[in-house]
Amino acid sequence: SGPAIRPIAVRMVWECRQAVTLPIIGMGGIASVADALEFIIAGANAVQVGTANFVHPLLWTDLIAGINDYLDRHGIARAADMVGQMVLPSKGQG
């Protein structure tokens, strides 16, 4: 997969979240805190990092710290509170 597939994977997570209440693991091109947050906000309960681990084997420490920093800055108690909070514009709006 990798970065090229990430937008499609995020959309698929969002579509799955609209259809099910089961836990969803987001994967596909996650290489940064912003990428992980995007998947969570789209509806992923957890994220999986693959290829980026080969480039940066300790990426998880950065992701955890970055997500915690984001939560603190925005006054959010838990990452679970962000799951599925993405809202797409209505048709006809850009």
Buried (B, 14 or more C-beta within 10 A) or exposed (E): EEBEEBEEBBEBBBEBBEEEEEEBEBBBBBBBBEBBBBBBBBBBBBBEBEEBBEEBEEBEEEBEEBBEEBBEEEEBEEBEEBBBEBEEEEEEEE
